[in-house]
Amino acid sequence: MIDLAPSHKTGLPLASPLIAGGGAFGLADEYASLVDFSRLGAFVTNPLTLRPRTPARGTRVVPFPGGVLVHTGLPNPGLSAALRDYERKWARLGCPVIVHLAADTVSDLINCVEKLERVDSVAGIEIGFRDDEPLTNAEALLRAAAQTARQPVIAGLPHARAAAFARMAEKAGAQALTVTAPPRGTLWREGNWVTGRLYGPTLLPRALALVRELKTQTALPIIGAGGVHSRADMDAMLEAGATAVQIDSVVWVEPKTLTTDETDFNG
């Protein structure tokens, strides 16, 4: 058994180090026919905001060698609607659920955290940040969440400023770190520039380097993320110092590799 929040009053125990990463698996059971979630350590929801958000316009998915660029605009129904539609599904999912929250203001974040207070099926909260999030604002958000939440709070570190955010998150009361959120990039397609998050195996070397670097700078449990597409990739993350590992784009390519036969991540 792994605990992502050993110093927290409730802890965050996982039966497996393998976590379904936020933004890849939907809000609940969208991949239930392909993935046995009971064999995963935890499930992180798509990002949720206090108020509903609509999808981004224009080109949203651009493949490139070694990965894919995705620009979504963080579409979601808003936290209240998500709780109405998915709370019971989370309870039946078969593994701990971590709700990923995105908020611009402390008041919005506290509102979200308070809504999750009564939800027994939510084992943890992951806070995401914009790449250009001012460090002082991020610290205020994390501190407010850590002081308000019943559940352990995980900080999702921006790729470009992972070290600075890790030091801040530890002081602000985060229980664990996700290293890191997918980096951003830009590609030229059909006469337009498309900017979005980058996913795919090409990210693994940089992700491993960041995990190794941050392992020397923080005592918090680290959740490695970025480019993990095989059991060997997961083992490399754990060897680099991660306590657990989030997977994302592999589920879009070959979801059955997660929990079946020789390619089983948990094998």
C-alpha positions as CSV (number, residue, x, y, z in Angstrom):
1,M,0.0,0.0,0.0
2,I,1.2,3.5,-0.9
3,D,0.3,6.7,0.9
4,L,0.4,10.0,-1.0
5,A,-0.4,12.0,2.2
6,P,1.3,10.2,5.1
7,S,1.2,13.3,7.4
8,H,-2.5,14.1,6.6
9,K,-5.2,13.1,9.1
10,T,-7.0,11.0,6.5
11,G,-4.0,10.0,4.4
12,L,-4.4,9.0,0.7
13,P,-3.7,5.3,0.4
14,L,-3.3,3.7,-3.0
15,A,-3.3,0.0,-3.8
16,S,-1.2,0.6,-6.9
17,P,1.3,3.4,-7.9
18,L,-0.6,3.8,-11.3
19,I,-3.0,6.8,-11.5
20,A,-5.4,7.7,-14.2
21,G,-4.2,11.3,-15.0
22,G,-6.5,14.3,-15.1
23,G,-7.6,15.5,-18.5
24,A,-7.2,12.1,-20.2
25,F,-9.9,9.8,-18.7
26,G,-12.9,12.1,-18.5
27,L,-15.0,12.8,-15.4
28,A,-15.9,9.3,-14.3
29,D,-16.6,6.1,-16.2
30,E,-16.1,7.1,-19.8
31,Y,-13.4,4.4,-20.3
32,A,-15.0,1.8,-18.0
33,S,-15.6,-0.6,-20.9
34,L,-11.8,-0.5,-21.7
35,V,-10.1,0.0,-18.4
36,D,-10.6,-1.9,-15.1
37,F,-10.3,1.1,-12.7
38,S,-10.2,-1.3,-9.7
39,R,-6.7,-2.2,-10.7
40,L,-5.5,1.4,-10.6
41,G,-4.3,3.3,-7.6
42,A,-6.5,6.4,-8.2
43,F,-8.5,8.3,-10.8
44,V,-8.0,12.0,-11.3
45,T,-11.0,13.8,-12.9
46,N,-10.8,16.2,-15.8
47,P,-10.3,19.8,-14.6
48,L,-13.4,21.2,-12.9
49,T,-14.2,24.9,-12.3
50,L,-16.8,26.6,-10.1
51,R,-18.8,27.7,-13.2
52,P,-19.4,25.8,-16.5
53,R,-16.9,26.3,-19.3
54,T,-17.5,25.7,-23.0
55,P,-15.0,24.0,-25.4
56,A,-12.3,26.0,-27.2
57,R,-13.1,26.9,-30.8
58,G,-11.1,26.0,-33.9
59,T,-8.5,23.2,-34.2
60,R,-8.2,21.4,-30.9
61,V,-6.1,18.3,-31.6
62,V,-2.9,18.3,-33.7
63,P,-0.7,15.2,-34.0
64,F,3.0,15.5,-34.3
65,P,5.9,12.9,-34.3
66,G,6.1,11.5,-30.8
67,G,2.9,13.0,-29.5
68,V,-0.1,15.2,-29.8
69,L,-1.0,18.8,-29.1
70,V,-4.4,19.3,-27.4
71,H,-6.3,22.6,-26.9
72,T,-9.6,22.1,-25.1
73,G,-10.4,25.3,-23.2
74,L,-11.1,23.1,-20.1
75,P,-14.7,22.5,-21.0
76,N,-16.7,21.2,-18.0
77,P,-20.2,21.4,-16.6
78,G,-19.1,23.2,-13.4
79,L,-18.5,21.6,-10.1
80,S,-22.1,21.6,-8.8
81,A,-23.4,19.9,-12.0
82,A,-20.5,17.4,-12.0
83,L,-21.3,16.4,-8.4
84,R,-24.9,15.9,-9.4
85,D,-24.0,13.7,-12.4
86,Y,-20.9,11.9,-11.2
87,E,-20.8,11.6,-7.4
88,R,-22.5,8.2,-7.4
89,K,-20.3,7.0,-10.3
90,W,-17.2,8.0,-8.4
91,A,-18.4,5.9,-5.4
92,R,-18.7,2.9,-7.7
93,L,-15.5,3.4,-9.7
94,G,-13.4,0.9,-7.7
95,C,-10.5,3.2,-6.8
96,P,-9.9,6.5,-4.9
97,V,-11.1,9.6,-6.8
98,I,-9.1,12.8,-6.9
99,V,-10.9,15.8,-8.1
100,H,-8.8,18.2,-10.2
101,L,-9.8,21.8,-9.6
102,A,-8.9,24.9,-11.6
103,A,-9.7,28.4,-10.1
104,D,-8.5,31.9,-10.6
105,T,-9.4,33.3,-7.2
106,V,-9.2,32.2,-3.6
107,S,-13.0,32.7,-3.2
108,D,-13.8,30.5,-6.1
109,L,-11.4,27.8,-4.9
110,I,-12.8,27.8,-1.4
111,N,-16.3,27.6,-2.8
112,C,-15.3,24.5,-4.7
113,V,-13.4,22.9,-1.8
114,E,-16.4,23.5,0.5
115,K,-18.7,21.7,-2.0
116,L,-16.4,18.7,-1.8
117,E,-16.5,18.6,2.0
118,R,-19.5,16.4,2.1
119,V,-18.5,14.1,-0.8
120,D,-17.2,10.8,0.8
121,S,-16.3,9.4,-2.6
122,V,-13.6,12.1,-3.1
123,A,-10.3,11.0,-1.5
124,G,-8.2,14.0,-2.6
125,I,-8.0,17.3,-4.4
126,E,-5.5,18.2,-7.1
127,I,-5.1,22.0,-7.8
128,G,-3.9,23.0,-11.3
129,F,-2.3,26.3,-12.3
130,R,-1.9,28.3,-15.4
131,D,1.7,28.3,-16.8
132,D,1.8,32.1,-16.2
133,E,0.2,31.9,-12.7
134,P,1.9,34.4,-10.4
135,L,3.7,32.5,-7.6
136,T,2.1,34.6,-4.9
137,N,-1.4,33.9,-6.3
138,A,-0.6,30.2,-6.5
139,E,0.6,30.2,-2.9
140,A,-2.6,31.9,-1.7
141,L,-4.8,29.4,-3.6
142,L,-2.9,26.4,-2.2
143,R,-2.8,27.7,1.3
144,A,-6.6,28.4,1.2
145,A,-7.3,24.9,-0.2
146,A,-5.0,23.1,2.4
147,Q,-6.6,25.0,5.3
148,T,-10.2,24.4,4.1
149,A,-10.2,21.0,2.6
150,R,-11.1,17.8,4.5
151,Q,-9.1,15.8,1.9
152,P,-5.4,16.0,1.1
153,V,-4.4,18.6,-1.4
154,I,-2.0,17.8,-4.3
155,A,-0.3,20.6,-6.2
156,G,-0.1,20.1,-10.0
157,L,3.2,21.9,-10.9
158,P,3.5,24.0,-14.1
159,H,6.2,22.4,-16.3
160,A,8.4,25.5,-16.8
161,R,8.5,26.5,-13.1
162,A,8.3,23.2,-11.4
163,A,11.2,23.8,-8.9
164,A,9.9,27.2,-7.7
165,F,6.3,25.9,-7.4
166,A,7.5,22.8,-5.5
167,R,9.2,24.8,-2.8
168,M,6.1,27.1,-2.5
169,A,3.7,24.2,-2.4
170,E,5.5,22.5,0.5
171,K,5.3,25.7,2.5
172,A,1.7,26.3,1.6
173,G,0.5,23.0,3.0
174,A,0.3,20.7,-0.1
175,Q,0.5,17.0,0.8
176,A,2.0,15.8,-2.6
177,L,3.2,17.1,-5.9
178,T,2.3,16.2,-9.5
179,V,5.4,16.6,-11.6
180,T,4.2,18.0,-13.9
181,A,1.2,19.4,-15.8
182,P,1.6,18.9,-19.5
183,P,3.8,21.6,-21.1
184,R,2.5,24.0,-23.7
185,G,3.6,24.3,-27.3
186,T,2.5,25.8,-30.6
187,L,2.2,24.2,-34.1
188,W,1.3,25.7,-37.5
189,R,-1.7,23.9,-39.0
190,E,-4.0,24.9,-42.0
191,G,-2.9,28.5,-42.0
192,N,-3.2,29.0,-38.2
193,W,-1.1,28.8,-35.1
194,V,-2.5,26.3,-32.6
195,T,-1.4,26.4,-29.0
196,G,-2.1,23.8,-26.4
197,R,-0.9,21.1,-24.1
198,L,1.6,18.5,-25.3
199,Y,1.2,14.8,-24.7
200,G,3.0,11.7,-25.8
201,P,6.1,9.5,-25.3
202,T,8.5,12.3,-26.4
203,L,7.9,14.1,-23.1
204,L,9.3,11.2,-20.9
205,P,13.0,12.2,-20.8
206,R,12.2,15.7,-19.6
207,A,9.6,14.4,-17.1
208,L,12.1,11.9,-15.6
209,A,14.7,14.7,-15.3
210,L,12.2,16.9,-13.4
211,V,11.3,14.1,-11.0
212,R,14.9,13.4,-10.3
213,E,15.6,17.1,-9.7
214,L,12.7,17.7,-7.4
215,K,13.3,14.5,-5.4
216,T,16.4,16.2,-4.1
217,Q,14.5,19.4,-3.2
218,T,11.4,18.3,-1.4
219,A,10.3,15.7,1.1
220,L,6.7,15.6,-0.3
221,P,5.6,12.5,-2.2
222,I,6.0,13.1,-6.0
223,I,3.5,11.9,-8.6
224,G,5.5,11.6,-11.9
225,A,3.6,12.5,-15.0
226,G,4.4,12.9,-18.7
227,G,5.1,10.5,-21.5
228,V,4.5,7.3,-19.6
229,H,3.3,4.7,-22.2
230,S,4.6,1.4,-20.9
231,R,5.4,-0.6,-17.7
232,A,9.1,0.2,-18.4
233,D,8.3,3.9,-18.4
234,M,6.4,3.6,-15.2
235,D,9.3,1.7,-13.6
236,A,11.7,4.5,-14.7
237,M,9.5,7.1,-13.0
238,L,9.5,5.1,-9.8
239,E,13.3,4.7,-10.0
240,A,13.7,8.4,-10.6
241,G,12.0,9.0,-7.2
242,A,8.3,9.2,-7.9
243,T,5.9,7.6,-5.3
244,A,3.2,7.2,-7.9
245,V,2.8,7.7,-11.6
246,Q,0.0,9.4,-13.7
247,I,-0.7,8.2,-17.2
248,D,-2.6,10.1,-19.8
249,S,-2.2,9.8,-23.6
250,V,-1.6,6.1,-23.6
251,V,-5.3,5.6,-22.9
252,W,-6.1,7.4,-26.2
253,V,-3.7,5.1,-28.2
254,E,-4.1,1.6,-26.6
255,P,-6.2,1.6,-23.4
256,K,-6.1,-2.1,-23.0
257,T,-2.4,-2.0,-22.4
258,L,-3.2,-0.6,-18.9
259,T,-4.7,-3.7,-17.4
260,T,-4.2,-6.7,-19.7
261,D,-1.8,-9.6,-20.2
262,E,2.0,-9.1,-20.7
263,T,1.7,-5.3,-21.2
264,D,-0.1,-4.9,-17.8
265,F,1.3,-1.9,-16.0
266,N,0.6,-3.7,-12.8
267,G,2.1,-7.0,-13.9
